[in-house]
């Protein structure tokens, strides 16, 4: 049974799909190509708002909302992924451009550091997976699922409490505990990449339908965006601290 900590890659995804056979089937290379294309779309839309703070502020919330809706549609209607995944990449590029511009203004040079660390982490996790240094066993997957779910619940609780005037300082604080918390979140996000790689490889081996290449690229992009944002948060905390 295939299982992933990424909420877009559930353990029963491929079991619910018809086998595509040798033709028009999902491949690892096809998923890589589409992941690269989605990354280009993210960079493109991010660049449009990078130096336009007024536009970025106005587009941030609508882009978040549209991206969330598109993500839900993609998760429940995977056959729409060839159309929804590029839209998701464009909307999240706007979000990342706006957020990155804010962080860059407060902490000059932080964005290039976060981008470099995200790419480096992606490469390291891919090497760790390909060489077998990290083996995504069932116990490993369950651990990452639990950690990812716990983090999501913690963030959701913090968001709800903020509506009532309460602040969960550990999420935003630059104290040693706050920095340690962000470091743990970054590690969990990075380990999700390993599980996502394994999921994509097994999907190709299963001869899943070709549109699952777009879905696999979408799922991988969800993890990478999360990882980048958490690295930004961690770097900002360390700068505040030191």
N, C-alpha and C positions, 0 to 999 in steps of 0.2 A: 504494500500500500504506500502510495506516494504522499508525503506530508510536508508541509512548509510552514515556517513561521510567518511568512508574508501572507496577510489576509486575502490577497488576490489569488494566491496559489493554494487552494485547498486540496486535501488528500484525495478527494473523489472526482477531481476535474476530468482526468483522462478516462476514468472508468465510465463516465456518463457520455462519452463521445464514441461515435462509430469509427472503426478503423479505416483509415484512408487508403490503405494499400501502398503500393510502391509509387503511385503517381499522385501528384498534388498533395503530398504529405509534408508534415512539419519536419524541418531539418535544423540542426544546430547552426549551420552557416547562414541559413535564411533568417533565423532569429537574431543572430549577431548583426547581419546587415540592417535589419529593421530597427534594432536597438541603436545602431549608429545613426540611422536616419532620425529617430526620435530625439536623440541627443542634439543633433543639428537643429531640429525644430525648437527645442528648449533654448538653445543658445541664441537662435535668431530672434525669438519673441522677447527673450530677456534683454537683448541688446537694444530693442526698440524703446524700452522704458528706462534703461540704465541711466541715461543723462537727462531724463524728463521727470523730475520729482513730482510735479503737479499731476501729470498723467498717471504716474505710478500709483500715487495715493488714491486717485479716483478709480483705477482699474483693479486694485488689489482685492477688495472684497467680492466684486462681481466675478473675477477670475477664480477665486477660491470656491465660490458657490458653483460656478459652471463646471470647474474641474471635479468637484465632489460628485455632482450629478452624473457627469460623464463616466467617472470611475465606477459608480454603482451600476450604470447601464452596462458597462463593459464586463463587470464581474458576473452579472446575471444573464447577459446576452453575449456570450463570447464570440459568436459568429459575427457580431457587429464590430469586433476589434479592428479590422482593417480601416474602418471609418472613424471610430471613436478614439483609438489610440493616438493618432496624430493630433486630433483636437485636444486631447488631454495634455499632450506635450506642449502645445502652443499656449494653453491657459496656464499651465504650471511654470512655463518659461516667464510669463508676465509676473507671476507671484515671486519667483526666484529673483527676477531682475529688480523688483521693488524692494524685497527684503534685503538683497545683497547691497543695493544702493544705500539703504539705511545703515547697515552695518559698516559699510566702507566709509561713510561720512563720519561715523563715531570712532571707527578704528581703522585708519588708513593702512592699506596693504593686506587687510584681513581676508578679502575675497580671494585673491590669488593664492593665499596660503590654504584656504579651505578647498579651493578647486584642486590644487596640487595634492593635498592630503586625500581627497575623495578619489582621485584617479589612482594614486599610489595604493590606497586601500583596496580598490577594485582589482588592481593587478596582483597584489599580494594574495588576496583571497582566491583569485582564479588559479594562481600557482599552487597555493595550498590545497585546493581541490584537485587539480590535475595530477599533482604528485602524490596525493593520498595522505599528506601531512594532517589534513583535517578530513575525517571520514564521516559523512552525514548519516550516521546510524539512526535507528529508530529512537534510541534514548536521547541522542543528540538533538534530533528534531523536536522531540517532546519538550526538552529543556528550553530550546529557543522559542517554541510556541508559548510556553508558560511565561517566559521573560518578556516577550513581545506583548502578550496580552496584559501582563501586569503593568508595563509601561503605559500602554494605551489607556488602561483604566485609571492609572495615577494622573495622567494628563487630563483626562476627562473630568475627574474629581476636582482637580485644580481649577479647570475652566468653570465648572458649576459653582464652586465656592467663591470664585472671583466676582460672580454676579451678586453675591451677598456681602461683598466687602472684605472677604477673607483672602489672604495671600499665602499660598504654599511656597515659602521662601526657597526651599531646596531646589525648585525648578529653575529659578532665575538668579539666586544669590551667588555671589562669588566667594563664598566661604569654602574652606576645604571640603566640607560635606557636599556643598553644591557642585563643586568641580568634580568630586568623585562620582556623584550621581550622573553628571553629563558624560563622564568618561565611560561609565558602565553602559549608558544608553548607546554611545558610539560603538562600543564593542558588540553589543547585541545587534545593532543595525548591520555591522560588518559581517557578522556570522550569518545573518539572513541571506547575504549574497551567496554564500557557499550552498545553502539549501536551494536557493533559486537556480543556481547553475545546475545542480543535480536534477532538479525538477524538469528543466528544459532538456537536458540530455536524455532523461527517461521518456519525456514526451516524444522526442524524435525517435527513440527506439520503439515506442509504441505505435509509430506511424499515425500520429494524431493528424487531423485535418490541417491543411495549409494555413488557414486563418489563425491557428494557434501560434504561429510564429509571431504575429502581431500581438497576441495576448501575452506570450512569454516576454516579448520586448516591453510591453506595457507594465507587466508585473516587476520586471527588473528595474524599470525606470522609477516605479514607486519606491523601491528600496533605496535607489541611488539618491533620489531627491530627499528622502528622510535622512539618509546618512549625511548628505551635504549640509542640511539645515542643523543637524545636531553637532557637526564639526564647527560650524559657524558659532553656535551657542557656546561650545566648549572653549573655543579660542577667545571669544569675547570675555568669558569669565576669567580666564587666565590673565588676560590683559588688565582687567579691573583689579585683579589680585596683586599683580606685580607692577 
